[in-house]
Amino acid sequence: MKLRFRMIAVSILVIFVLGALFSAFAQEKADDRKESKKEEGQPIRIGAIFAITGSASWLGEPERNTAVMYVEEINKAGGINGRPIELIVEDTAGDETTAVNAVRKLISKDKVMAIIGPSRSGTSMAVLPIAEREGIPLLSCAAAESISEPIKKFVFKTPQDDSDAAIRIFEHMKKKGYKKIAIMSGTTSFGSEGRKQLLKYAPEFGMEIVADETYAPADTDMTPQIKKIQGTGAEALVNWSIVPAQAIVAKNLRQLGMTIPLYQSHGFGNIRYVEAAGAAAEGIIFPAGRLLAAESVPETHPQKSVLMEYKKNYEARFKDPASTFGGHAYDALHILVAAINRIEDEITPAKIRDEIEKTKGFVGTGGIFNYSPEDHCGLTKEAFEMLTVKNGKFVVLED
């Protein structure tokens, strides 16, 4: 009798426990459905911080234009799994304090899931600690290698590494037989970081740096620095800058009658710099992504269709030549959207970060991206072509 009573009691207990578990499971599913229904159709907020005004506007304006254009296109096509993108754009004016305040606003007030930008290396370095601390993925459109190296968990970038740009420049110089070179660089973060790469890699390629000059972004005459280079025996000059002052370097060089080859960094990748330098830009050599010479890229190259489509769309919409910098925003936005698309349940900044890091074989304007836990740039030196200015236009360098 006691055994039977115990069996009945155990059975009742089991039924009660199973019922409670089933009820909890059902409630959890109901909550999930409610949360899913709540999210359905709700905008996915993405922040964008670019130098739309100020001395770096030649970077930020095409980046802003590109982001706005493609968000409109994505939303017209149904958004991300039925949810539209709400792009919240902030202008840093190229200023670090403004950039910091913009990022804080985007995270605390606007509750964005991720951020693309900033445009400049200095503003990127200023906001990285905030993105890391708050756990918000940030895809910088600036090139300094220090942005992504050493690895920061939530920070990625889309421009090619400045170390690879320096290597490509020195490879070409070595091929031409140059051994004595002069360098000039802007005092921005981009210029300072690039100078470090030039100093680092010159010895590896047998280059002797016979002059090392700098200038401020707002400088309007680099004649004193260039005069110091005269008489040093320099066989070529490398100028590393991201601001309009780099066009003045070219002018001053030719005004002083110096005919040595002028190399620029990948920061020269906007035709407006050529227009500003005028005839002095002719023959300038620099490494850049293939976008600037998209027409000459072979039809079989995996980037060809992406480059031509972006160039066509941008120039038709804004009546302005496509630039390397707008391409960085194209890559950042599309890598981010693809990452969000791969998330099958609730979208969170942490999950977005994880999916960005899994990006493999993404064909963008800057190259073919392969991120990993050890690489948050995702590009190699092969993403660069050596370009030159010919008849006022960018073309692939043939020699």
C-alpha positions in Angstrom: 0.0 0.0 0.0 2.8 2.4 1.0 4.7 1.5 -2.3 1.6 2.3 -4.3 1.1 5.6 -2.5 4.7 6.5 -3.2 4.4 5.7 -6.9 1.2 7.8 -7.2 3.0 10.7 -5.4 6.0 10.4 -7.6 3.8 10.4 -10.7 2.0 13.5 -9.6 5.3 15.2 -8.9 6.6 14.3 -12.3 3.5 15.5 -14.0 3.7 18.8 -12.0 7.4 19.3 -13.0 6.8 18.5 -16.6 3.8 20.9 -16.7 5.9 23.6 -15.1 8.7 23.1 -17.6 6.2 23.0 -20.5 4.6 26.2 -19.3 7.9 28.0 -18.9 9.0 26.8 -22.4 5.7 28.0 -23.9 6.1 31.3 -22.2 9.6 31.7 -23.4 8.5 31.0 -27.0 5.6 33.4 -26.6 8.0 36.1 -25.4 10.3 35.3 -28.3 7.4 35.7 -30.7 6.4 38.9 -29.0 9.9 40.2 -29.2 10.2 39.1 -32.8 6.9 40.7 -33.7 8.0 43.9 -31.8 11.3 44.0 -33.9 9.5 43.2 -37.2 9.4 46.3 -39.4 11.3 48.4 -36.8 14.3 50.3 -38.2 17.8 49.1 -37.7 19.8 52.2 -36.6 23.2 52.7 -38.0 25.4 55.6 -37.2 27.8 57.4 -39.7 30.4 59.9 -38.8 32.2 61.7 -41.6 34.2 64.9 -42.2 31.5 66.4 -44.4 32.9 70.0 -43.8 36.3 71.3 -42.9 39.7 70.6 -44.5 39.0 66.9 -44.9 35.6 67.4 -46.7 37.1 65.9 -49.9 37.0 62.6 -47.9 33.8 62.9 -45.9 31.5 64.4 -48.5 31.7 61.4 -50.9 31.5 59.0 -48.0 28.3 60.7 -46.8 26.9 60.7 -50.3 27.7 57.0 -50.8 26.2 55.9 -47.5 23.0 57.8 -48.1 22.6 56.6 -51.7 23.0 52.9 -50.8 20.9 53.0 -47.7 18.1 54.4 -49.9 18.7 51.6 -52.4 18.7 48.9 -49.7 15.5 50.2 -48.1 13.8 50.3 -51.5 14.7 46.6 -51.9 13.0 45.7 -48.6 15.8 46.6 -46.1 17.4 43.9 -44.0 15.0 41.0 -43.6 12.1 43.4 -43.9 13.5 46.0 -41.5 14.6 49.4 -43.0 17.9 51.0 -42.1 17.8 54.3 -40.3 21.1 56.0 -41.1 22.0 58.7 -38.6 24.8 60.9 -40.1 27.0 63.2 -38.0 29.6 65.7 -39.3 32.9 65.6 -37.5 34.4 68.5 -39.5 37.6 66.5 -39.2 37.8 67.5 -35.5 38.6 64.9 -32.8 36.5 66.5 -30.1 33.5 66.8 -32.4 34.0 63.2 -33.4 34.0 62.0 -29.8 30.8 63.9 -29.0 29.1 62.6 -32.1 29.9 59.0 -31.2 28.7 59.4 -27.7 25.4 60.8 -29.1 25.0 58.0 -31.6 25.5 55.4 -28.9 23.7 56.9 -25.8 20.9 58.9 -27.5 20.3 57.3 -30.9 21.0 53.7 -29.7 22.7 52.7 -32.9 23.7 49.1 -33.5 27.0 50.0 -35.3 28.9 52.9 -36.7 30.7 53.5 -40.1 33.5 56.1 -40.2 35.2 58.4 -39.2 36.9 59.7 -42.3 40.3 60.6 -40.8 42.8 58.6 -38.9 43.1 61.1 -36.1 39.3 61.2 -35.5 39.2 57.4 -35.7 41.9 57.0 -33.1 40.0 59.4 -30.8 36.7 57.4 -30.9 38.1 53.9 -30.8 38.2 53.7 -27.0 34.5 54.6 -26.9 33.4 51.9 -29.4 35.5 49.4 -27.4 34.1 50.4 -24.1 30.5 50.5 -25.2 30.7 47.3 -27.3 29.6 49.0 -30.6 31.1 47.7 -33.9 32.9 50.5 -35.7 34.0 50.3 -39.4 36.5 53.1 -39.9 37.0 54.7 -43.3 40.5 55.9 -42.4 43.8 54.2 -43.4 46.3 54.3 -40.6 47.4 50.8 -39.6 47.2 51.7 -35.9 43.4 51.8 -36.2 43.2 48.0 -36.6 46.7 47.0 -35.3 46.9 45.9 -32.6 43.5 44.3 -32.8 40.6 46.0 -31.1 37.7 43.7 -30.6 35.0 46.0 -31.9 37.0 48.0 -34.5 37.5 47.3 -38.2 38.6 49.4 -41.2 38.0 49.3 -44.9 41.0 51.2 -46.4 44.2 49.3 -47.2 47.0 49.4 -44.7 49.5 52.3 -45.0 52.3 49.8 -44.5 51.3 48.1 -47.8 51.2 51.5 -49.5 54.7 52.2 -48.4 55.9 48.8 -49.6 54.3 49.2 -53.0 56.0 52.6 -53.4 59.4 51.2 -52.4 58.9 48.2 -54.7 58.4 50.6 -57.7 61.3 52.8 -56.6 63.6 49.8 -56.3 62.5 48.7 -59.8 63.5 52.2 -61.1 66.9 52.0 -59.4 66.3 54.9 -56.9 68.4 54.7 -53.7 68.4 58.2 -52.3 64.9 59.6 -51.4 63.4 62.5 -49.6 60.1 62.3 -47.7 57.6 64.9 -46.8 54.5 64.3 -44.6 51.6 66.2 -43.1 51.4 66.5 -39.3 48.0 64.9 -39.2 47.7 61.3 -37.8 47.6 59.9 -41.3 50.7 61.8 -42.2 52.6 60.9 -39.0 51.6 57.2 -39.3 52.7 57.1 -42.9 56.0 58.7 -42.1 56.6 55.9 -39.6 56.0 53.3 -42.3 58.4 55.0 -44.7 61.1 55.2 -42.1 60.5 51.6 -41.2 60.6 50.0 -44.6 63.1 52.2 -46.5 66.1 50.2 -45.2 64.5 46.9 -46.2 64.5 48.2 -49.8 68.0 49.7 -49.7 66.7 53.3 -49.6 68.6 56.1 -47.9 66.4 58.9 -46.7 68.4 62.1 -47.3 65.7 64.5 -46.2 62.7 64.3 -43.9 60.4 67.3 -43.9 56.9 67.9 -42.4 54.2 70.5 -42.8 50.9 71.5 -41.1 47.5 70.8 -42.8 46.8 74.5 -43.2 50.1 75.4 -44.7 49.9 77.2 -48.0 53.6 77.2 -49.0 56.0 74.3 -48.7 58.8 76.1 -50.6 61.1 76.2 -47.5 60.9 72.5 -47.0 61.4 71.7 -50.6 64.4 74.0 -50.8 66.0 72.0 -48.0 65.6 68.9 -50.3 67.5 70.6 -53.1 71.1 69.7 -53.1 70.7 66.5 -51.0 71.0 64.3 -54.1 67.5 62.9 -53.7 66.4 60.9 -56.7 62.7 60.9 -55.8 60.3 62.5 -53.3 57.5 60.8 -51.4 54.8 63.1 -50.0 52.4 61.5 -47.5 49.2 63.5 -46.8 45.4 63.4 -46.7 44.6 67.1 -47.0 44.5 69.6 -49.9 48.0 70.9 -48.9 49.4 67.9 -50.8 48.5 69.6 -54.0 50.7 72.6 -53.0 53.7 70.3 -52.6 53.4 69.3 -56.2 53.1 73.0 -57.3 56.0 74.2 -55.2 58.2 71.3 -56.4 57.8 72.2 -60.0 57.9 76.0 -59.4 61.4 75.5 -58.0 62.4 73.7 -61.2 62.8 70.3 -59.6 62.1 67.4 -61.9 62.6 64.4 -59.6 59.6 62.0 -59.6 56.9 62.8 -57.0 55.2 59.9 -55.3 52.1 60.4 -53.2 50.4 58.1 -50.7 47.0 56.5 -51.2 45.6 59.7 -49.6 45.9 61.2 -53.1 42.9 59.2 -54.3 40.5 62.0 -55.3 40.7 63.7 -58.7 40.1 67.1 -56.9 43.7 66.9 -55.7 44.8 66.7 -59.3 42.6 69.6 -60.3 44.0 71.7 -57.4 47.6 70.9 -58.5 46.9 71.6 -62.2 49.8 70.8 -64.6 52.1 70.1 -61.6 50.1 66.9 -61.0 51.1 65.4 -64.2 53.2 62.2 -63.7 52.5 61.9 -60.0 52.8 58.2 -58.9 50.8 56.7 -56.1 49.3 53.4 -54.8 45.5 53.2 -54.7 42.5 50.8 -55.0 41.4 49.9 -58.5 38.3 52.2 -58.4 40.2 55.2 -59.7 41.1 53.3 -62.9 38.1 51.1 -63.1 37.7 51.2 -66.9 41.2 49.7 -67.3 40.6 46.8 -64.9 40.4 43.6 -66.9 36.9 42.2 -67.4 37.9 39.0 -65.8 38.9 40.7 -62.5 36.5 39.9 -59.7 36.3 43.6 -58.7 35.4 44.8 -62.2 31.6 44.7 -62.0 31.5 46.2 -58.5 33.8 49.0 -59.4 31.9 49.9 -62.6 28.5 49.7 -60.9 29.5 52.0 -58.0 31.3 54.5 -60.3 28.3 54.6 -62.6 25.7 55.0 -59.8 27.7 57.6 -57.9 28.6 59.8 -60.8 25.0 59.7 -62.2 23.6 60.7 -58.8 26.0 63.4 -57.7 27.5 64.6 -61.0 31.0 64.3 -59.5 33.8 61.7 -60.1 33.8 58.7 -57.8 36.7 58.7 -55.3 38.6 56.2 -53.3 37.1 57.7 -50.1 33.5 57.2 -51.2 34.5 53.6 -52.0 35.6 53.1 -48.3 32.1 54.0 -47.2 30.6 51.7 -49.8 32.7 48.8 -48.5 32.0 49.6 -44.8 28.2 49.8 -45.3 27.9 46.7 -47.4 30.1 44.6 -45.1 28.0 45.7 -42.2 24.7 45.0 -44.0 25.9 41.5 -45.0 26.9 40.8 -41.4 23.5 41.8 -40.1 21.8 39.8 -42.8 23.5 36.6 -41.5 22.0 37.0 -38.0 19.0 34.7 -37.7 17.6 35.8 -34.4 17.7 39.0 -32.3 20.2 41.5 -33.7 22.7 42.9 -31.2 25.9 44.8 -31.5 27.9 41.8 -30.2 26.4 39.5 -32.8 27.1 42.1 -35.6 30.7 42.3 -34.4 31.0 38.5 -34.6 29.6 38.3 -38.1 31.8 41.2 -39.4 34.8 39.2 -38.2 33.6 36.2 -40.2 33.6 38.2 -43.5 35.4 36.2 -46.2 35.7 36.9 -49.9 33.7 40.1 -49.8 34.4 41.9 -53.1 34.5 45.6 -52.5 35.9 48.7 -54.1 39.0 48.6 -52.0 39.8 44.9 -52.7 38.7 41.5 -51.6 38.1 41.4 -47.8 39.0 38.6 -45.5 38.6 39.5 -41.9 39.6 37.2 -39.0 40.3 37.4 -35.3 43.9 38.3 -36.2 43.1 40.7 -39.0 40.6 43.6 -38.8 41.7 45.2 -42.1 41.2 42.2 -44.3 43.3 43.4 -47.2 46.8 42.7 -48.5 49.2 44.8 -50.6 47.6 43.2 -53.7 44.6 45.4 -53.2 46.8 48.3 -54.4 47.5 49.2 -58.0 50.3 51.7 -58.8 48.6 54.7 -60.6 49.8 57.9 -62.2 48.3 61.1 -63.5 48.2 61.4 -67.3 46.5 64.3 -69.0 44.8 65.2 -65.8 43.3 61.7 -65.2 44.2 58.7 -63.1 45.5 55.7 -65.1 47.3 52.5 -64.3 51.1 52.9 -64.3 52.6 50.8 -67.0 56.3 50.8 -66.1 
